[in-house]
């Protein structure tokens, strides 16, 4: 038994996952937005404390779900990085048939629906990196800074990645709303925000964000190909860029963030791995939900 006593069992799964993740997403939207002091700040803090417990139960359930995929987790730095890199193409959600379909077959309306979900669940990679790097060792911190600078267009507003996605959303008349988004997309964003804002999950954040860099190029290339086929011009740059740039980002992340942490802080290896697996599992749930909507009996509806 640890000095803190036995770990509490995770809270049961919510009976209404859509309502649960909308509640978390609305809270994340509020708490991350810049604000000014207001008289009811004590009420805000009480609500934040309540929601952090809700958020923590959610993450602990996801950790328990990921545990079976970590049974063969190696302990040395070299072996861990090899294990991590092997997630590309073989981890949860990898090579999902949704993406070749988007590239080759999806109509503009179907592509718009897919992108609406993706934009609604986008947590802001650059902000997540910025929060995750706090108090990290020098070598990983420097790589996270380089990654952040790329996300920020290396100081050029035109090259910032977040606004690139915003321009694509505007060009396709996408108006994301939390309450109209499928819950697995919200759950993915909620997972990444929890990792980067709660310091007990700081290494989970680095594993999860590294998994994004590792696995995004294949998906982004297919989306970019589909947008080109459908006649979308320069606005598809966000996906075209990530189809190539993230390959180099992933190589640097694995060598400059994961490898030194695994070598110098072996106690964090499981957290890094859990973060990666949990991110991939959350993505896999998204793709399954998207296919159910896009390939099922229900028609895709244009957002108002």
C-alpha positions in Angstrom: 0.0 0.0 0.0 1.3 3.5 -0.9 1.7 6.2 1.8 -1.4 7.8 0.3 -3.5 4.7 0.8 -5.1 2.5 -1.8 -5.9 4.1 -5.1 -9.7 4.7 -5.5 -11.5 2.8 -8.1 -12.4 4.8 -11.2 -16.0 6.2 -11.2 -18.4 4.3 -13.3 -18.9 5.2 -17.0 -21.5 8.0 -17.4 -24.8 6.8 -18.7 -24.9 9.8 -21.1 -21.4 10.1 -22.6 -22.6 12.8 -25.0 -23.9 15.0 -22.2 -20.8 14.2 -20.0 -18.3 15.3 -22.7 -20.3 18.3 -23.7 -20.2 19.4 -20.0 -16.4 18.9 -19.9 -15.9 20.6 -23.2 -17.9 23.7 -22.2 -15.9 23.8 -18.9 -12.6 23.6 -20.8 -13.7 26.3 -23.1 -14.5 28.6 -20.2 -11.5 27.9 -18.1 -9.0 28.2 -20.9 -10.4 31.5 -22.2 -8.6 34.7 -21.1 -10.7 36.6 -18.6 -10.7 39.4 -16.1 -11.5 39.2 -12.4 -15.1 39.0 -11.4 -16.9 39.1 -8.0 -18.0 35.4 -8.3 -14.5 34.1 -8.5 -15.0 31.9 -5.5 -17.9 30.2 -7.2 -15.8 29.7 -10.3 -13.1 28.0 -8.2 -15.6 25.7 -6.5 -17.0 24.7 -9.9 -13.4 24.1 -11.2 -12.7 21.9 -8.2 -15.8 19.8 -8.9 -15.0 19.5 -12.6 -11.4 18.5 -11.9 -12.7 15.6 -10.0 -15.1 14.7 -12.8 -12.2 15.1 -15.3 -9.9 13.0 -13.1 -12.4 10.1 -13.0 -12.7 10.2 -16.8 -8.9 10.0 -17.3 -8.5 7.2 -14.7 -11.2 5.2 -16.5 -9.3 5.7 -19.8 -6.1 4.6 -18.1 -7.7 1.4 -16.9 -9.0 0.8 -20.4 -5.5 1.3 -22.0 -3.8 -1.0 -19.5 -4.1 -4.3 -21.6 -2.2 -2.6 -24.5 0.8 -1.9 -22.2 1.5 -5.5 -21.1 4.6 -5.7 -23.3 6.0 -2.2 -22.5 9.8 -2.3 -22.4 11.9 -0.5 -19.8 15.0 0.6 -21.6 15.1 3.9 -23.5 16.0 2.3 -26.9 13.4 -0.4 -26.6 10.8 2.1 -25.5 11.4 4.4 -28.5 11.2 1.4 -30.8 7.9 0.3 -29.1 6.6 3.9 -29.5 7.6 4.1 -33.2 5.9 0.8 -33.9 2.6 2.4 -33.0 2.6 4.0 -36.4 0.5 1.8 -38.6 -0.3 -0.7 -35.9 -1.7 1.2 -33.0 -5.4 1.8 -32.3 -7.2 3.6 -35.1 -4.2 3.3 -37.5 -4.9 2.6 -41.2 -8.6 3.3 -40.6 -10.6 2.9 -43.9 -12.3 6.2 -43.3 -9.3 8.1 -44.7 -8.8 6.4 -48.1 -12.6 6.9 -48.5 -12.3 10.6 -47.7 -9.5 10.8 -50.3 -11.2 8.9 -53.1 -15.0 8.9 -52.6 -16.5 11.4 -50.0 -18.7 14.1 -51.4 -18.2 17.8 -50.4 -21.0 17.5 -47.9 -19.5 14.4 -46.4 -16.1 16.0 -46.2 -17.6 19.1 -44.6 -19.3 17.0 -41.9 -16.0 15.2 -41.2 -14.1 18.5 -41.0 -16.8 20.1 -38.8 -16.2 17.3 -36.2 -12.5 17.7 -36.4 -12.5 21.5 -36.0 -15.0 21.2 -33.1 -12.7 18.8 -31.3 -9.5 20.6 -32.0 -7.8 21.5 -28.7 -5.0 23.7 -30.2 -1.8 21.8 -30.5 0.5 24.8 -29.9 -1.3 25.6 -26.7 -1.1 22.0 -25.5 2.6 22.0 -26.2 3.1 25.3 -24.4 1.3 24.0 -21.3 3.0 20.6 -21.3 6.6 22.0 -21.4 6.4 23.7 -18.1 9.4 22.7 -15.8 10.5 19.9 -18.2 14.2 19.2 -18.5 16.3 21.3 -20.8 16.7 18.9 -23.8 13.0 18.0 -24.1 12.0 21.6 -23.4 14.2 22.9 -26.2 12.5 20.5 -28.7 9.1 21.4 -27.4 10.1 25.1 -28.0 11.1 24.3 -31.6 7.9 22.4 -32.2 5.9 25.3 -30.8 7.7 27.8 -33.0 6.9 25.8 -36.1 3.2 25.7 -35.0 3.4 29.5 -34.6 4.6 29.9 -38.2 8.1 30.8 -37.0 6.8 34.2 -36.1 4.7 34.8 -39.2 1.0 35.1 -38.7 0.4 33.7 -42.2 2.3 30.5 -41.3 0.5 29.8 -38.0 -1.1 26.4 -38.1 -4.2 27.2 -36.0 -5.3 30.1 -38.2 -4.7 27.9 -41.3 -7.3 25.5 -40.0 -9.6 28.5 -39.2 -9.3 29.7 -42.8 -10.2 26.3 -44.1 -13.3 26.3 -41.8 -14.3 29.7 -43.0 -13.8 28.7 -46.7 -16.1 25.7 -46.2 -18.6 27.6 -44.0 -18.0 25.4 -41.0 -19.5 26.6 -37.8 -18.5 24.1 -35.0 -20.7 24.0 -31.9 -20.0 21.8 -28.9 -23.6 20.7 -28.6 -23.7 19.5 -32.2 -20.5 17.5 -32.2 -20.3 13.8 -31.8 -19.1 13.0 -28.3 -16.0 10.9 -29.2 -14.6 14.1 -30.9 -15.2 16.1 -27.7 -13.7 13.2 -25.6 -10.5 13.4 -27.7 -10.1 17.1 -27.1 -11.1 16.7 -23.4 -8.4 14.0 -23.0 -5.6 16.2 -24.5 -6.6 19.2 -22.4 -6.6 17.2 -19.2 -3.2 15.9 -20.0 -1.7 19.3 -20.6 -3.4 21.2 -17.8 -3.0 18.7 -14.9 0.6 18.3 -14.0 0.1 14.8 -12.7 -0.5 13.9 -16.4 2.4 16.0 -17.8 4.2 12.9 -19.2 1.0 11.6 -20.5 0.7 14.8 -22.5 4.1 14.3 -24.0 3.3 10.8 -25.0 -0.1 11.8 -26.5 1.3 14.8 -28.4 4.1 12.7 -29.7 1.6 10.1 -30.9 -0.2 12.9 -32.8 3.1 13.8 -34.6 3.8 10.2 -35.3 0.5 9.2 -36.8 -0.9 12.4 -38.3 0.9 12.5 -41.7 -0.9 9.5 -43.2 -4.3 10.8 -42.2 -3.5 14.4 -43.2 -2.3 13.3 -46.6 -5.6 11.5 -47.3 -7.6 14.5 -46.2 -5.5 16.9 -48.3 -6.0 14.6 -51.3 -9.7 14.5 -50.8 -9.9 18.3 -50.5 -7.9 18.7 -53.7 -10.2 16.3 -55.5 -13.2 18.3 -54.4 -11.7 21.5 -55.7 -10.5 23.1 -52.4 -7.6 25.3 -53.2 -5.0 27.0 -51.0 -7.2 26.5 -47.9 -6.3 22.9 -47.8 -2.7 23.9 -46.9 -3.3 22.9 -43.2 -3.6 19.3 -44.1 -1.0 19.3 -46.9 1.5 20.9 -44.5 0.9 18.3 -41.8 1.3 15.5 -44.2 5.0 16.3 -44.6 6.1 18.5 -41.7 4.9 16.2 -39.0 7.2 13.4 -40.2 10.2 15.6 -39.2 8.4 16.7 -36.1 7.9 13.1 -35.0 11.5 12.1 -35.6 12.7 15.0 -33.5 10.1 14.4 -30.8 11.1 10.8 -30.4 14.8 11.6 -30.2 14.8 14.8 -28.2 11.8 14.4 -25.9 11.0 10.7 -25.5 14.4 9.1 -25.6 16.1 11.4 -23.0 13.1 11.3 -20.7 13.0 7.5 -20.8 16.8 7.3 -20.2 17.0 9.8 -17.4 13.5 9.4 -15.8 12.6 5.7 -16.3 9.7 6.1 -13.9 7.9 8.2 -16.5 8.0 5.6 -19.3 4.6 4.1 -18.5 3.0 7.5 -18.4 4.5 8.4 -21.8 3.2 5.1 -23.2 -0.2 5.5 -21.6 -0.6 9.0 -23.0 0.2 7.7 -26.5 -2.2 4.7 -26.3 -5.0 6.8 -24.8 -4.7 9.3 -27.6 -4.8 6.6 -30.2 -7.7 4.9 -28.6 -9.6 8.2 -28.4 -8.9 8.8 -32.1 -10.1 5.3 -33.0 -13.4 6.0 -31.3 -13.7 9.1 -33.3 -13.2 7.3 -36.6 -15.7 4.7 -35.7 -18.3 7.3 -34.9 -17.5 9.2 -38.1 -17.9 6.0 -40.2 -21.2 5.2 -38.4 -22.6 8.6 -39.3 -21.1 8.8 -42.8 -21.7 5.2 -43.9 -24.8 4.5 -41.9 -28.5 4.9 -42.7 -28.7 8.5 -41.4 -28.0 11.2 -43.9 -25.3 13.7 -43.3 -27.0 17.0 -42.3 -25.6 20.4 -43.1 -24.9 22.5 -40.0 -27.1 25.6 -39.7 
